[in-house]
Structures are given as structure tokens and as C-alpha cells.
Amino acid sequence: MFDFLKSKKSFLSEGLLKGAVDNHSHILFGVDDGVRKLSESLSVLSLMEQQGVKKLWLTPHTMEDVPNTTEGLKARFEELKAAYSGPIELNLASEYMIDTLFEERLAAKDLLYHGEDKVLVETSTWNPPINLWEVLERMMKMGIRPIVAHPERYRYMTKDDYKRLHDMGAILQLNIPSIVGYYSEGTQKRAIDLLEKGWYSMIGSDCHKEIVLEKHLQMKTLSKSVVEMLGPLMNEG
């Protein structure tokens, strides 16, 4: 058992974040359940610099319980950019819960895009929105590709659901905490299965706190084969 554990790899030991794109984070300060203060945002960015992150997407929550506005998030983003002078390319999007507020924003096209035509969305871990597939299809018809945040975490999803997402052209985003086994063994197994199928198109730290990110990066739970599969995914987004 000791030799088995010793052979395992981590994001830190393998330098997986060197030149990486982090597509999902909550380090825009004071807007959701992530980082609270500007100084904390800058500290996390310093850690990411040390690990070689090239590009970062700040994706604060927008949902009925956290009704961030597009203009409000843009203003806070400008504050962070004014305070940060490091080499990481900062980009602003949002992680939208598929709920009534999202449908209103979608109808008005009042959204923060992840790139030219993509929007990051999520659902509850345990239960899907009643109209999940209808909303995703509507997005596609509007020319908006949904990025489904951490699909491996959704306990209600079946293998057929994952295939349906892939076949419809939705983008699947892997969470670093999922692949290192932070949430649960079951979540990690689903993440590895989707990774083996080649269905992920991007990865994100989903970072809320610096100390937790450090823990995820240090966890020696990755097999050699998983590290090899992660490599090409790290600079996508």
C-alpha cells in the first residue's frame, strides 16, 4: 500500500499548471461565496503565478440567491485589474445557475460570455432543473454553446445524460477538486470515466480559497495515465 501511494502524482509534483488555462474560479473578491477581499484575490493570483498559470477566467456565481448583475461584475473586475500587475491574463465570465433568473438573462442576452459564444452554466448537485434539456437546446439555437461546469459532480446524471451532453455539442468542464478525489471517490471515478472518453474540453480550479487550492494541488492521488490525459487539457479555454 505504501508503494502504491508513493507512486501517485499531484498537480504540484507534475507541474500541470505551467502554461495552463484555469476556466473556472471564484476569486473575484466580494461578489459570491469565494474570495472576500481584494488582498485575498491578489494572494491567490500570486500562488497561480508561482504554478505557471497563463490565463484565468473569473467566473463568479449568478443565481437567484446571488443575483449579481453584469454591470456590477464588470465594475468589480476593473477594480481587480487595476490592482493586479502580474503576467496572468485575466478574463471575466460568470457561472450561471440554470434557474428562473438565468432564463430571464438568457432571453435578454444579458450574459457574460466565456469567449465569443460560450456561457458557463451549472445545476444543483442532486436534482436537475425541470427544463434542463429545453434550456440547453434553446442556448444552442441562439448560437450560445453551454459550458457545463463540473458535470462529474451531478449525482442525478447517468451515462446516457453525459453522452447526450457530448452529442448535442455542450462543452464539459472538469474540476480539479473532482479529479484529485476531494469531493468523493464516486465523483473522481465519474471524472476519470469522462476523461478517458475524451469528452472534457477544459478544466478549472473552481478556486474559492487559497488554502483549499493549495491542498488540491498537493493531493497525490493521480495515476500516471490520468496525468497523461490531463496534459493536453490544461491549456484549453
Backbone bond lengths (Angstrom), bond angles and torsions (degrees), N, CA, C in turn:
res aa  C-N    CA-C-N  psi(-1)  N-CA   C-N-CA  omega(-1)  CA-C   N-CA-C  phi
1 M - - - 1.465 - - 1.525 110.35 -
2 F 1.344 116.79 -39.87 1.460 120.06 -179.69 1.529 111.26 -61.44
3 D 1.348 116.49 -45.17 1.457 120.65 179.90 1.517 111.10 -64.28
4 F 1.334 116.88 -36.84 1.465 121.12 179.19 1.524 110.24 -62.65
5 L 1.330 116.58 -46.91 1.463 120.33 179.74 1.520 110.82 -65.67
6 K 1.331 115.90 -37.53 1.457 119.75 -178.16 1.524 111.45 -64.29
7 S 1.339 117.11 -28.81 1.463 120.97 -176.92 1.520 112.53 -79.50
8 K 1.306 117.56 -12.40 1.453 120.80 -178.43 1.530 111.72 -71.95
9 K 1.330 115.11 151.78 1.454 122.07 -177.04 1.525 110.46 -111.22
10 S 1.346 115.44 165.53 1.463 121.79 175.20 1.522 108.97 -131.57
11 F 1.329 116.38 165.33 1.459 120.45 174.67 1.526 110.01 -58.76
12 L 1.328 115.86 -38.26 1.458 120.78 -178.24 1.527 111.10 -68.75
13 S 1.325 117.23 -49.06 1.472 120.40 -176.03 1.521 112.24 -65.57
14 E 1.333 116.62 -29.25 1.461 120.55 -177.63 1.528 113.28 -96.60
15 G 1.348 116.69 -1.51 1.464 120.11 179.44 1.515 113.15 59.28
16 L 1.327 116.22 37.19 1.461 120.15 -173.38 1.522 114.20 -68.23
17 L 1.333 117.45 -19.82 1.465 119.19 -178.81 1.530 113.18 -88.31
18 K 1.324 117.27 -1.14 1.460 119.29 179.46 1.524 109.79 -68.28
19 G 1.334 115.90 116.65 1.460 121.75 -177.97 1.513 113.96 76.42
20 A 1.341 116.85 13.87 1.465 121.17 -173.31 1.524 113.18 -83.24
21 V 1.344 113.76 159.64 1.455 123.01 170.86 1.519 107.37 -109.33
22 D 1.323 116.81 121.84 1.460 122.37 175.46 1.524 106.77 -97.27
23 N 1.325 116.33 110.82 1.457 121.89 -172.11 1.519 115.42 -90.88
24 H 1.329 117.86 -0.53 1.470 119.50 -173.21 1.522 108.71 -155.50
25 S 1.336 116.36 115.01 1.470 119.62 178.85 1.516 110.51 -153.14
26 H 1.316 114.31 160.69 1.473 121.20 179.21 1.525 108.76 -126.16
27 I 1.324 115.44 54.01 1.467 119.77 -179.25 1.528 112.53 -112.77
28 L 1.343 117.20 12.04 1.464 119.47 167.52 1.526 106.09 -78.02
29 F 1.302 116.27 117.10 1.457 121.28 -164.95 1.534 114.04 -70.19
30 G 1.338 113.96 141.11 1.458 121.79 168.64 1.512 117.39 70.17
31 V 1.339 117.90 25.63 1.462 118.50 -177.52 1.532 113.74 -123.76
32 D 1.335 117.41 -13.46 1.463 119.68 178.40 1.530 109.52 -154.84
33 D 1.334 117.21 -149.97 1.464 120.61 -177.96 1.518 112.90 -86.59
34 G 1.327 116.62 10.33 1.451 120.89 178.59 1.514 111.87 -91.26
35 V 1.316 115.66 -139.32 1.460 122.59 -177.55 1.526 110.45 -59.21
36 R 1.329 115.79 138.61 1.460 120.31 -175.10 1.531 113.43 -98.63
37 K 1.332 117.83 -35.47 1.461 120.97 -172.65 1.525 111.11 -119.59
38 L 1.330 115.79 152.90 1.454 121.79 177.91 1.531 110.89 -56.78
39 S 1.331 116.95 -42.03 1.465 120.46 -179.01 1.526 110.85 -60.32
40 E 1.343 117.45 -34.51 1.457 120.95 178.07 1.524 111.08 -69.85
41 S 1.329 116.45 -40.13 1.465 120.09 176.52 1.515 110.37 -57.92
42 L 1.325 116.21 -45.91 1.462 120.70 -178.39 1.526 111.54 -66.12
43 S 1.320 116.61 -33.73 1.460 120.53 178.43 1.531 110.97 -67.39
44 V 1.337 116.55 -42.55 1.467 119.86 177.45 1.529 109.93 -63.74
45 L 1.318 116.54 -41.56 1.460 120.09 178.96 1.528 111.14 -61.81
46 S 1.325 116.84 -36.51 1.458 121.08 177.20 1.528 110.35 -63.05
47 L 1.328 116.72 -43.10 1.465 120.84 177.28 1.526 110.56 -61.68
48 M 1.332 116.26 -42.98 1.461 119.66 -179.80 1.523 111.50 -65.93
49 E 1.332 116.54 -36.04 1.469 120.29 175.19 1.521 110.20 -59.37
50 Q 1.330 116.48 -45.47 1.463 121.48 -179.04 1.523 111.47 -59.78
51 Q 1.325 116.09 -32.77 1.465 120.65 -179.44 1.525 112.69 -87.02
52 G 1.328 116.79 -5.53 1.462 120.21 174.77 1.506 115.87 90.46
53 V 1.335 118.01 15.81 1.468 120.14 177.81 1.530 109.55 -59.54
54 K 1.322 115.53 132.89 1.468 121.27 -176.86 1.521 112.23 -95.30
55 K 1.325 116.12 -38.27 1.464 121.14 -172.30 1.516 109.17 -144.03
56 L 1.316 116.34 138.00 1.467 121.54 -176.33 1.516 110.76 -131.05
57 W 1.312 115.14 132.04 1.465 121.32 171.39 1.527 108.40 -101.31
58 L 1.321 115.87 122.83 1.464 122.10 173.50 1.526 106.52 -90.50
59 T 1.327 116.05 119.73 1.468 120.42 -171.65 1.530 111.14 -130.02
60 P 1.325 118.35 66.73 1.464 120.51 -179.92 1.524 111.84 -61.56
61 H 1.325 115.16 153.45 1.459 121.07 178.84 1.524 111.47 -63.80
62 T 1.320 114.64 142.96 1.464 122.00 164.37 1.513 106.59 -133.33
63 M 1.321 116.45 119.54 1.466 122.18 -178.43 1.522 108.51 -161.17
64 E 1.308 116.50 175.17 1.464 120.24 -178.11 1.521 111.53 -58.54
65 D 1.335 117.57 -36.22 1.464 121.09 179.79 1.528 112.81 -81.54
66 V 1.322 116.62 -18.32 1.471 122.21 179.26 1.535 107.03 -133.97
67 P 1.336 117.33 73.52 1.466 121.19 -170.01 1.530 114.27 -79.68
68 N 1.323 115.66 57.60 1.458 119.36 177.03 1.520 110.56 -56.94
69 T 1.319 116.32 144.46 1.453 120.92 175.92 1.517 109.93 -100.81
70 T 1.305 115.27 155.45 1.466 120.20 178.91 1.520 110.75 -58.83
71 E 1.318 116.87 -47.24 1.465 120.46 -177.62 1.528 111.44 -66.96
72 G 1.329 116.59 -37.68 1.459 119.97 179.40 1.524 111.93 -64.14
73 L 1.329 116.32 -41.75 1.462 119.92 179.49 1.533 110.71 -69.23
74 K 1.320 116.66 -37.19 1.466 119.49 177.60 1.533 111.01 -62.82
75 A 1.315 116.11 -39.89 1.466 119.83 -179.71 1.526 110.98 -65.49
76 R 1.332 116.82 -43.33 1.458 120.46 179.05 1.531 110.84 -66.16
77 F 1.316 116.27 -37.44 1.463 121.61 177.69 1.530 110.93 -60.75
78 E 1.323 116.74 -40.24 1.467 120.45 178.75 1.526 110.58 -64.95
79 E 1.331 116.88 -34.93 1.464 119.96 176.43 1.530 110.81 -62.54
80 L 1.329 115.49 -43.85 1.466 119.20 179.88 1.528 110.97 -65.64
81 K 1.309 116.61 -44.40 1.465 119.62 -179.86 1.529 111.80 -61.61
82 A 1.330 116.65 -36.45 1.463 120.40 179.81 1.526 111.33 -66.98
83 A 1.342 116.06 -28.71 1.468 120.62 -176.75 1.525 113.03 -91.59
84 Y 1.322 116.95 -16.85 1.465 120.57 -174.91 1.522 110.13 -103.21
85 S 1.318 116.52 129.38 1.461 120.72 -178.56 1.523 112.48 -122.50
86 G 1.313 116.55 16.37 1.458 120.77 -176.92 1.517 113.45 -83.31
87 P 1.338 116.89 -176.37 1.459 122.26 -173.85 1.528 116.24 -85.37
88 I 1.329 118.57 -11.09 1.460 120.34 -176.79 1.523 110.17 -71.83
89 E 1.319 116.44 132.18 1.462 121.23 176.01 1.532 108.88 -77.22
90 L 1.328 116.57 118.26 1.456 121.37 -178.07 1.528 110.66 -96.68
91 N 1.322 115.36 137.42 1.467 121.81 178.88 1.523 109.07 -136.74
92 L 1.313 116.08 147.26 1.461 121.25 -178.53 1.523 111.64 -111.75
93 A 1.326 115.29 130.68 1.464 122.66 169.41 1.525 105.79 -141.71
94 S 1.306 118.00 -157.43 1.464 120.95 174.47 1.516 108.45 -152.45
95 E 1.324 115.29 154.18 1.466 121.34 174.38 1.522 107.24 -100.91
96 Y 1.320 116.07 107.40 1.460 121.75 -174.07 1.527 111.05 -94.95
97 M 1.320 116.06 122.76 1.452 120.41 169.44 1.533 107.84 -70.64
98 I 1.332 117.13 133.99 1.460 119.88 177.64 1.526 107.97 -76.65
99 D 1.315 115.37 95.82 1.466 122.65 -179.68 1.529 108.15 -144.22
100 T 1.316 116.66 -169.76 1.469 120.49 -177.49 1.522 111.52 -62.54
101 L 1.327 117.24 -40.57 1.463 120.07 179.41 1.527 110.31 -61.47
102 F 1.332 116.85 -42.15 1.458 118.95 179.22 1.524 111.21 -62.78
103 E 1.316 117.42 -41.58 1.466 119.72 179.57 1.523 110.98 -62.31
104 E 1.336 116.76 -36.18 1.471 120.15 176.75 1.530 110.48 -66.40
105 R 1.332 116.43 -44.36 1.467 120.36 179.83 1.530 110.42 -66.56
106 L 1.316 116.44 -38.25 1.462 120.63 178.92 1.525 110.94 -62.84
107 A 1.327 116.36 -45.19 1.470 120.30 179.67 1.519 111.36 -60.77
108 A 1.339 115.97 -36.01 1.466 120.83 -179.25 1.532 112.02 -87.95
109 K 1.326 116.55 -3.28 1.475 122.87 -173.85 1.530 110.81 52.90
110 D 1.322 114.42 36.72 1.464 121.92 178.40 1.522 108.16 -97.11
111 L 1.336 115.80 73.65 1.449 121.53 -171.86 1.522 110.74 -134.18
112 L 1.318 116.01 154.26 1.452 122.21 171.19 1.523 106.74 -97.75
113 Y 1.310 115.97 116.41 1.459 121.64 -174.42 1.523 111.62 -85.58
114 H 1.305 114.72 145.33 1.460 123.16 174.83 1.528 106.05 -95.83
115 G 1.330 116.68 83.43 1.448 120.95 -170.44 1.520 109.52 91.60
116 E 1.306 117.39 -161.31 1.461 121.31 -173.37 1.524 113.86 -73.02
117 D 1.321 117.17 -39.24 1.464 118.76 -169.66 1.522 113.90 -138.16
118 K 1.336 117.65 19.34 1.462 120.77 -175.63 1.526 111.01 -119.24
119 V 1.340 116.23 147.44 1.458 122.08 177.57 1.530 108.56 -134.36
120 L 1.335 115.79 131.89 1.465 122.22 -179.69 1.522 110.21 -82.55
121 V 1.335 116.63 125.00 1.463 121.44 -178.90 1.526 110.04 -129.39
122 E 1.322 114.45 157.62 1.468 121.06 176.82 1.514 109.69 -143.01
123 T 1.332 115.98 170.18 1.457 122.35 173.57 1.526 107.57 -134.40
124 S 1.313 115.33 177.71 1.455 120.83 170.86 1.524 109.45 -59.88
125 T 1.329 116.04 150.81 1.462 120.14 177.42 1.521 111.78 -65.28
126 W 1.334 115.86 -34.56 1.460 119.79 -169.23 1.517 114.29 -100.06
127 N 1.326 117.96 -33.14 1.466 120.27 -173.45 1.521 111.08 -134.53
128 P 1.332 117.54 136.91 1.463 119.79 178.55 1.522 111.00 -80.73
129 P 1.329 118.03 155.37 1.458 119.68 169.01 1.530 108.27 -60.30
130 I 1.305 117.04 147.35 1.464 120.67 -179.03 1.524 110.93 -56.97
131 N 1.335 115.87 -36.36 1.463 120.52 -175.50 1.532 112.17 -107.96
132 L 1.324 117.56 33.25 1.463 121.84 -176.27 1.520 112.42 -51.14
133 W 1.325 116.58 -54.94 1.458 120.04 -173.96 1.530 111.28 -69.38
134 E 1.313 116.30 -33.64 1.470 120.17 177.36 1.524 110.34 -62.72
135 V 1.337 116.75 -43.67 1.463 120.51 -178.93 1.522 110.42 -66.70
136 L 1.323 117.39 -43.14 1.461 120.32 179.48 1.525 111.31 -63.15
137 E 1.328 117.02 -41.41 1.466 120.51 178.30 1.526 110.49 -65.91
138 R 1.321 117.05 -37.71 1.460 120.79 178.79 1.525 110.18 -62.90
139 M 1.327 115.80 -42.26 1.459 119.64 177.69 1.523 110.61 -58.78
140 M 1.310 116.34 -46.62 1.460 120.62 -178.85 1.527 111.06 -60.69
141 K 1.329 116.98 -41.64 1.462 120.82 179.77 1.523 111.74 -66.06
142 M 1.339 116.11 -27.28 1.459 121.06 178.09 1.538 111.94 -83.00
143 G 1.324 115.98 -0.67 1.448 119.79 -178.80 1.519 113.32 82.50
144 I 1.339 116.28 19.42 1.464 122.02 179.10 1.526 108.31 -110.61
145 R 1.324 116.30 118.29 1.466 119.37 178.17 1.523 109.67 -86.02
146 P 1.335 117.28 120.99 1.470 119.05 177.13 1.526 111.27 -73.20
147 I 1.328 115.16 131.51 1.468 120.96 166.62 1.517 105.53 -96.69
148 V 1.305 117.90 114.48 1.458 121.38 -178.65 1.527 107.92 -87.55
149 A 1.322 115.62 111.38 1.460 121.28 -178.44 1.529 110.45 -68.95
150 H 1.304 115.50 135.05 1.483 124.70 174.62 1.529 114.99 34.12
151 P 1.328 118.77 59.68 1.472 120.49 -178.79 1.518 113.37 -60.73
152 E 1.335 116.65 -24.53 1.468 120.18 179.23 1.524 112.73 -64.62
153 R 1.332 117.24 -16.49 1.464 121.05 -178.92 1.527 112.84 -85.71
154 Y 1.337 117.47 -12.29 1.459 119.84 -174.16 1.522 110.48 -83.32
155 R 1.318 115.18 105.40 1.467 121.02 -174.08 1.527 112.51 -65.39
156 Y 1.310 116.95 -23.70 1.468 120.08 -176.23 1.529 111.86 -81.51
157 M 1.324 117.97 -15.28 1.457 120.23 -174.49 1.527 111.14 -77.91
158 T 1.326 114.28 140.09 1.462 122.06 177.32 1.534 109.00 -104.90
159 K 1.316 116.41 172.54 1.462 120.45 176.38 1.521 110.70 -59.12
160 D 1.330 116.57 -36.21 1.463 120.22 178.01 1.527 111.25 -66.05
161 D 1.340 116.76 -35.42 1.467 120.08 177.76 1.526 110.88 -64.14
162 Y 1.330 116.27 -44.28 1.462 119.94 179.55 1.533 110.33 -62.63
163 K 1.318 115.98 -41.24 1.467 119.38 178.44 1.517 110.74 -64.38
164 R 1.316 116.53 -39.09 1.460 120.00 179.46 1.527 110.66 -63.74
165 L 1.327 117.09 -41.98 1.462 120.66 176.78 1.527 110.45 -60.01
166 H 1.324 115.31 -47.13 1.460 119.98 -178.88 1.528 111.16 -62.70
167 D 1.326 116.44 -46.21 1.460 120.84 -175.85 1.529 112.65 -67.38
168 M 1.331 117.55 -30.61 1.464 120.01 -179.07 1.525 111.96 -79.36
169 G 1.326 117.56 -9.56 1.451 120.58 178.48 1.507 115.05 97.80
170 A 1.342 117.34 8.69 1.462 119.80 174.96 1.522 109.24 -68.50
171 I 1.320 116.83 149.30 1.453 123.12 179.08 1.527 108.18 -95.63
172 L 1.304 117.73 129.96 1.461 121.38 179.97 1.525 109.83 -101.64
173 Q 1.333 115.95 129.15 1.462 122.08 -177.65 1.524 110.38 -112.26
174 L 1.296 116.41 120.09 1.466 123.23 -179.98 1.522 110.70 -82.68
175 N 1.331 116.24 140.38 1.464 121.89 174.25 1.533 110.33 -95.18
176 I 1.324 116.37 134.02 1.460 120.18 175.26 1.535 111.48 -57.08
177 P 1.345 119.74 -45.32 1.471 118.71 178.95 1.526 113.31 -58.36
178 S 1.332 116.93 -30.57 1.464 120.22 179.56 1.513 111.36 -67.87
179 I 1.322 117.02 -47.84 1.461 120.43 -173.31 1.525 111.60 -72.16
180 V 1.341 118.44 -23.83 1.466 119.68 177.16 1.526 112.23 -89.19
181 G 1.337 117.31 -1.18 1.460 120.52 176.06 1.508 115.18 85.44
182 Y 1.319 117.48 19.55 1.462 121.07 -176.65 1.529 112.05 -67.97
183 Y 1.333 117.17 -39.24 1.468 119.97 -176.56 1.525 111.48 -77.95
184 S 1.327 115.31 -55.20 1.466 120.42 179.54 1.521 108.78 -170.56
185 E 1.317 115.47 163.08 1.464 120.49 177.06 1.517 110.61 -63.88
186 G 1.345 116.08 -37.83 1.458 120.04 -179.68 1.515 112.01 -64.08
187 T 1.330 116.55 -42.61 1.460 120.72 177.89 1.520 110.52 -62.71
188 Q 1.330 116.05 -42.31 1.464 119.73 179.00 1.531 110.92 -62.56
189 K 1.312 117.43 -41.14 1.467 120.97 179.86 1.522 110.80 -64.09
190 R 1.337 117.38 -41.24 1.471 120.04 177.52 1.523 110.59 -64.18
191 A 1.345 115.86 -39.53 1.465 120.14 178.85 1.523 110.92 -62.82
192 I 1.323 116.98 -43.90 1.465 120.50 -179.84 1.523 110.25 -64.80
193 D 1.330 117.22 -39.95 1.462 120.96 179.59 1.528 111.18 -61.55
194 L 1.328 116.77 -45.83 1.466 120.60 178.82 1.526 111.15 -67.20
195 L 1.325 116.42 -34.77 1.463 121.01 177.74 1.529 110.04 -65.78
196 E 1.319 116.66 -43.49 1.465 121.06 179.49 1.526 111.54 -63.75
197 K 1.324 116.85 -33.37 1.467 120.67 178.34 1.532 111.79 -74.77
198 G 1.323 116.76 -14.63 1.458 120.21 -178.23 1.508 113.28 76.95
199 W 1.326 117.30 26.15 1.461 120.64 -175.02 1.521 114.17 -92.08
200 Y 1.322 118.24 -10.64 1.460 119.57 175.08 1.526 109.73 -81.95
201 S 1.323 115.32 143.45 1.465 120.81 177.15 1.523 112.57 -116.03
202 M 1.327 117.35 -13.14 1.462 120.27 -179.63 1.518 110.29 -159.27
203 I 1.331 115.04 166.09 1.461 121.04 -177.65 1.525 109.32 -132.42
204 G 1.323 117.07 154.75 1.457 121.46 177.87 1.511 111.15 -147.85
205 S 1.317 115.70 151.34 1.464 120.18 179.35 1.523 112.29 -77.89
206 D 1.347 116.60 -25.36 1.471 121.61 -172.46 1.528 109.60 53.29
207 C 1.336 116.22 33.55 1.461 121.58 -174.43 1.525 111.68 -65.77
208 H 1.342 115.69 127.82 1.456 122.87 173.41 1.534 111.27 -111.63
209 K 1.337 115.74 -29.77 1.468 120.86 -178.01 1.519 109.60 -144.54
210 E 1.325 115.85 143.45 1.461 120.95 -177.51 1.520 111.93 -59.86
211 I 1.330 117.72 -45.91 1.459 121.35 -175.53 1.527 111.45 -63.12
212 V 1.338 116.46 -33.94 1.466 120.39 179.10 1.528 110.07 -73.78
213 L 1.324 117.29 -39.79 1.459 120.50 176.65 1.526 110.66 -59.63
214 E 1.331 116.52 -44.68 1.463 120.40 178.18 1.531 110.68 -57.44
215 K 1.321 116.34 -42.18 1.466 120.53 179.89 1.519 110.73 -62.30
216 H 1.337 116.89 -44.76 1.461 120.31 -179.52 1.530 111.15 -61.17
217 L 1.321 116.66 -42.01 1.456 120.97 -176.54 1.530 111.97 -69.34
218 Q 1.334 116.74 -26.06 1.458 121.46 -177.43 1.532 113.71 -89.97
219 M 1.326 117.97 -12.80 1.466 121.13 -175.40 1.527 111.14 -67.03
220 K 1.323 116.72 118.04 1.463 121.75 -178.88 1.523 109.67 -90.45
221 T 1.331 114.61 80.67 1.464 120.96 -175.66 1.527 112.21 -129.84
222 L 1.333 117.77 1.74 1.459 121.08 -174.41 1.529 111.35 -95.42
223 S 1.316 116.12 131.59 1.457 120.19 174.18 1.527 109.30 -77.44
224 K 1.319 115.55 164.32 1.458 120.54 178.77 1.526 111.07 -59.29
225 S 1.330 116.53 -40.37 1.468 120.11 -178.49 1.529 111.42 -66.42
226 V 1.337 117.69 -37.53 1.465 120.83 178.14 1.524 109.96 -66.87
227 V 1.328 116.81 -41.97 1.468 120.50 177.48 1.523 110.23 -58.21
228 E 1.324 116.79 -42.32 1.472 120.96 -179.82 1.524 111.22 -65.08
229 M 1.342 117.32 -37.53 1.461 120.41 179.51 1.532 111.21 -72.64
230 L 1.326 116.70 -31.78 1.457 120.86 -179.43 1.528 112.24 -70.95
231 G 1.317 116.24 -32.45 1.456 120.66 -174.76 1.525 114.82 -47.13
232 P 1.337 118.75 -56.72 1.465 120.39 -177.83 1.535 113.67 -66.75
233 L 1.336 116.23 -19.50 1.462 120.64 -177.26 1.517 112.91 -81.47
234 M 1.318 117.81 -19.94 1.447 121.85 -168.63 1.527 114.32 -68.69
235 N 1.322 118.00 -26.35 1.468 119.08 -177.83 1.505 112.98 -107.87
236 E 1.332 116.51 21.23 1.471 120.81 179.20 1.518 110.54 -95.04
237 G 1.319 116.57 135.45 1.453 120.24 175.25 1.518 111.32 133.70
